[in-house]
Amino acid sequence: MSATAQSFDYLKQFIQKKLDCSTANWKPLIIGIEGPQGSGKTYLSTKLTKKLSEEYPSLKIVTVSMDDFYFTFQEQLRITQSNPGNMLLEGRGLPGTHDLKLLLECFDKIQMGQLPISIPFYDKSLHGGKGDRANMTEWNHVTDRKIDVVLFEGWFNGYLPYDDDTQLLSNWKKIQSEWNPKFNSLSLEHISKLNQDLKNYVKIWKKFDCFVYLTTTNLSNVYKWRLQQEHNLIQTRGIGMSDDEVESFVNRYMPAYHLYYHRLSEITKLVPDTLRLDIGLDREVINIYKASL
């Protein structure tokens, strides 16, 4: 079975269980979706929203992306200027580049059943590809009915920070040594900042009622998947990054992958109902692990 089919079956059981227990006092659900860049998490989230909406027509089900909560262009410029030499904060993408206050406000309104709900849209094409939050006229304004289920997708959803700085910095030194000289421009201060920023996201993960995540046995697949996406973009639109540019682009994210990716299974401490799907290079499901339910 595909990742979509496996996830659909799991979430159908989860939602049905909640319906059977609390039809009269339904509490909106927030379902976290995680997958490395290029793994198909956005496709998965979109397909699941469609299939679950067909299965449960009485429920209002929406997809929300972490990407749409990036800081504005001007705020991101301020962050970059405040962290000179830190490539992790030279633009959007990593922990520390999202408006968590706006995201929490959105989730709180959904969980309280309020209307209207305005979900922002981040236009990555603005400012020469550096991106900016779109005008509110382009946001997703939900006014017709309360949201019952949110599928919230993001590439580092569920990543857990190190509590012990000694362990963090020890692991980072090993990573630097193994990949020398790829990450030599990053100082211990930069890594500490990344870990500190990630701590602010745990309050988001704690709102998850259920979590579905894709894993790959080889992180080099992220490079290969991103190259596939860019080659497809060039074929369809005639524009895109070169292979070297793609490698440089992915390199900026790899410190977070190397530090936190292998710790994803610990998310069950916060979110007991969890589905893990191990996928291969062709995004085929290799192994399945279910927690709780």
Secondary structure as the mmCIF struct_conf table of DSSP 4:
data_model
#
loop_
_struct_conf.conf_type_id
_struct_conf.id
_struct_conf.beg_label_comp_id
_struct_conf.beg_label_asym_id
_struct_conf.beg_label_seq_id
_struct_conf.end_label_comp_id
_struct_conf.end_label_asym_id
_struct_conf.end_label_seq_id
HELX_RH_AL_P HELX_RH_AL_P1 ALA A 3 SER A 22
BEND BEND1 THR A 23 THR A 23
TURN_TY1_P TURN_TY1_P1 ALA A 24 ASN A 25
STRN STRN1 LEU A 29 GLU A 34
TURN_TY1_P TURN_TY1_P2 GLN A 37 GLY A 38
BEND BEND2 SER A 39 GLY A 40
HELX_RH_AL_P HELX_RH_AL_P2 LYS A 41 GLU A 55
TURN_TY1_P TURN_TY1_P3 PRO A 57 SER A 58
BEND BEND3 LEU A 59 LEU A 59
STRN STRN2 ILE A 61 SER A 65
HELX_RH_3T_P HELX_RH_3T_P1 MET A 66 PHE A 69
STRN STRN3 TYR A 70 TYR A 70
HELX_LH_PP_P HELX_LH_PP_P1 PHE A 71 THR A 72
HELX_RH_AL_P HELX_RH_AL_P3 PHE A 73 SER A 82
BEND BEND4 ASN A 83 ASN A 83
TURN_TY1_P TURN_TY1_P4 PRO A 84 GLY A 85
HELX_RH_3T_P HELX_RH_3T_P2 MET A 87 LEU A 89
BEND BEND5 GLU A 90 LEU A 94
TURN_TY1_P TURN_TY1_P5 PRO A 95 GLY A 96
BEND BEND6 THR A 97 THR A 97
STRN STRN4 HIS A 98 HIS A 98
HELX_RH_AL_P HELX_RH_AL_P4 LEU A 100 GLN A 111
TURN_TY1_P TURN_TY1_P6 MET A 112 GLY A 113
BEND BEND7 LEU A 115 LEU A 115
STRN STRN5 ILE A 117 ILE A 119
STRN STRN6 TYR A 122 ASP A 123
TURN_TY1_P TURN_TY1_P7 LYS A 124 LEU A 126
HELX_RH_3T_P HELX_RH_3T_P3 HIS A 127 GLY A 129
TURN_TY1_P TURN_TY1_P8 LYS A 130 LYS A 130
STRN STRN7 ASP A 132 ARG A 133
HELX_LH_PP_P HELX_LH_PP_P2 ALA A 134 ASN A 135
HELX_RH_3T_P HELX_RH_3T_P4 MET A 136 GLU A 138
BEND BEND8 TRP A 139 TRP A 139
STRN STRN8 ASN A 140 VAL A 142
BEND BEND9 ASP A 144 ARG A 145
STRN STRN9 VAL A 149 GLY A 154
TURN_TY1_P TURN_TY1_P9 TRP A 155 GLY A 158
BEND BEND10 ASP A 163 ASP A 163
HELX_RH_AL_P HELX_RH_AL_P5 ASP A 165 GLU A 178
TURN_TY1_P TURN_TY1_P10 TRP A 179 SER A 185
HELX_RH_AL_P HELX_RH_AL_P6 LEU A 188 LYS A 199
TURN_TY1_P TURN_TY1_P11 ASN A 200 TYR A 201
HELX_RH_AL_P HELX_RH_AL_P7 VAL A 202 TRP A 205
TURN_TY1_P TURN_TY1_P12 LYS A 206 LYS A 207
BEND BEND11 ASP A 209 ASP A 209
STRN STRN10 CYS A 210 THR A 216
BEND BEND12 THR A 217 THR A 217
TURN_TY1_P TURN_TY1_P13 LEU A 219 LEU A 219
HELX_RH_AL_P HELX_RH_AL_P8 SER A 220 ARG A 237
BEND BEND13 GLY A 238 GLY A 238
HELX_RH_AL_P HELX_RH_AL_P9 ASP A 243 ASN A 251
TURN_TY1_P TURN_TY1_P14 ARG A 252 TYR A 253
HELX_RH_AL_P HELX_RH_AL_P10 MET A 254 TYR A 260
HELX_RH_3T_P HELX_RH_3T_P5 TYR A 261 LYS A 269
TURN_TY1_P TURN_TY1_P15 LEU A 270 LEU A 270
BEND BEND14 PRO A 272 ASP A 273
STRN STRN11 THR A 274 ILE A 279
TURN_TY1_P TURN_TY1_P16 LEU A 281 ASP A 282
STRN STRN12 VAL A 285 ALA A 291
#
